[in-house]
Amino acid sequence: STCEHHLLPFHGHAHVAYLPSQQSQVIGLSKLPRVVHMFAQRLQVQERITSQVAQFIMQAVNARGVAVLLEATHLCMSMRG
């Protein structure tokens, strides 16, 4: 994604887990990276991506809980040294 404050990219790994409820649908593994990629296409900050992915999954499948962890390297920080 691209940092909205500095207009520099940040890249890394996203870890997504969810706990489906008794009546909810189950998401296939290929859909989780698509959801992360959908929100990462915008100008973002890392914290907002995590909350948007979690809220989307909660609403889409009525999950009991969602955990999202992003481990990213921000170019704005690594350029400084």
Secondary structure, DSSP 8 states (H G I E B T S, - for coil): -EETTT--BEEEEEEEEEE--TT-----TTHHHHHHHHHHTSEE-HHHHHHHHHHHHHHHH--SEEEEEEEEEEHHHHTT-
